[in-house]
Amino acid sequence: MNARGGRWWRVSLVGVALVTTCASAAGARPMTATAVPRVLVIGVPGLRWEDVTPGGMPAVSAFCRQAAVGALSVKAAALPTRATAGWLTLGAGNRVTGVPPSSPTAPGGPGTTLRRARLANAHLSYGAQVGALGTALRAAGRTTRAVGGAGAELAIAPAGQDATRSADLVVVSQEGLYGASGSARPRAAAAVDRAIGPLLTAAPTVPGRSTLLVGVSDGLTGGPHLHVAAAVGPGLPAGSLVSASTRRPPYVQLIDVAPTILAVLGVPEPASMVGTPWRTAHAAGPDSVASARPPPSPARLADLDRQARAGLRWAGPFQTALVWLTLALTAATLTAARRPGRWAPRWARAIPFAGYTLAALPVASYLLQLVPWWRVPATVVLLPAAAVATGGLAAAAARRWPGGGVGLVTAVTAGVLAVDLLTGGGLQTAALLGDSPLIAGRFVGIGNLAFALLAGSALLLAGLLAGWQNPTRAPGRPRRRALVTATAIAASTLALVGAPQLGDDAGGVLALVPAAGVLLLRLGGRRIRLRTAAALALAGGLVLGALAVADYTRPPDVRTHLGRFVDGVLHGGPSGTALRRHLLSAADSLVSSPFNLTLLGLGALALACRSSAGAGWRHAVTAALRTVPGLLDGLLAATVAVTLGGLVNDSGVAVPGVAACLLLPLILAISGMTGAGEDVPAGPGRGGHGNAGVLREGKDVSAAAAHSPTSAARSRPRQTGASAATGAARYQT
């Protein structure tokens, strides 16, 4: 759309600015253009929000105060994203792997870089088409121009430099910040601000033109960051940027830039592009400018970058520590069970408390998001403090009710994650067990690790509550009441996980429906046959299909990945490549996930329990499963859910692995209560766990009795006279 005749002086101002703007101190090429474009894209590789200050970059700061702004994830095919990969990703509208050299201004030229990039990306699972933006513009008859450097030429290739004086799209490359670090960075930022300042100052005064400021890539060295995204133009009032690919203001992606350009110019988006156009987030209707959310400040956006980097940095160490603590507790429990006479008095109370505390660590990592732990390192102590507090309460509850400790930990875990989903899922963003905006796998909904914890805790809790309502499995009203309770919890969990506006997890639906069916069938006293399992799997597929079709009927700009998948299947989109990438990611988890060790530990535990050395712990676990009503039913359903979740989600073995870090400590804790309940009466209705005294010391207690889960029902040492009477009184529960 051209400028109006009455605004000729504004057109002249922008034309002069484009011609006369000089290069920065870093040595970029002079920026020249001959006409006012409909879309102006200014790309500055390495530009971060911490650089945007009124004193350091006054022109950029003034532009951002009038613009829609966001935190830009520049994730390409790999992390970190260097300049060449960033420019190629911008032009592809999809994730592209970079090729040497990392800077597009190095010898070889854009043509050579483009050819090498096509070869490097031909067989990747993303299905990206290098140069998709330039190809689509040329096919639609739109003109383009690259100004300032080889990076801009890569972005619009293969359209190249059009000979016409007017251009629909002008891409300006400013490389002044790329490679700058330390004390040189403020000077480089000031030079960049002077270079692009005239363009940004004139941008709001030109009617009908859209101006995008994009931090195209990470720096030449260092790790990944969130970068600057700002836009001014028709339909983009000041506020928080968002796109359908993130659905969480103020996050947007580099793959969204090309679709945004095509939407402004009215050009159809190629099927290979997976990004979606930028828009301003609104608190009410999208057509109401007055309802636009206030734009976040550069300081707030820079803080999101710090949070994302801290979450990515500490996620691996935390997950590894969680795995090793689980394995250590397992080894300690097996050692105590193997030599009950020596270890039981010392570990009888320590093991349950440690088990409940360890099981509470995952949910404590999400609660840690409530404080700015990435800014105030001292607040990290709240993570173990919350876990220890929960563990203490759970241990106390376990001494009062059968399965009370397990019920408390699972209720807290499921409750926190459910409330988080209902309130937008903010606790999962950049969390230690959440989704990182730098990796850009998921910005909203429930992540795979959070799904494993929610599904495992909710189904186990449902089994316990149903068991407490019908401890003797009596038919009639008690059974119906237990089934209603379990059905309500399972249905609520399924709605949270599967609803596009909430969890939006396709794999979670496929896993939860069969798992919920297993739970309800067991509570109803039905046997699970092969045909029953097949019917449950089919039901999961039907529920997922219904959710996907319902999402597809919504407008394209609000669809989730379910609706976009259906659209790709019907109209030849990238659904096939997405499924291939999903399978490859699941296979890669076999060697890359720290939770593999948890599964190896479970295998070793199973082998140990089959031996005579593990007989004591095996009997204790068996007693706990039999004595606590509903525990076995809930545990089986949770196991089905996380096992299927690992098969259908792209996180693979990490799903059952992280669930094991919740479920295994709970099993260890409830079996360890055998030594803590000497004076607790047995039975499901009288408190304790029904296995009191299993690991007691006493000269009249044989080894067989010491390993026995329920001493009243197991063999006891033969005694006569007063010794027999004393022994009978001791074993009486």
Helices and strands as residue ranges (DSSP letters): G 5-7, H 8-20, E 39-43, G 49-51, H 58-65, E 68-73, H 83-92, H 109-121, H 132-139, E 144-147, H 150-156, E 169-173, H 184-202, G 203-205, E 210-214, E 226-232, E 239-242, E 251-253, G 254-256, H 257-265, E 279-280, G 289-291, H 298-338, H 340-347, H 350-367, G 368-370, G 377-381, H 382-398, H 404-422, G 426-428, H 448-469, H 477-498, H 506-523, H 530-552, G 556-558, H 561-571, H 575-592, H 596-610, G 612-614, H 615-627, H 631-648, H 654-672, G 673-675, H 703-706, H 721-731
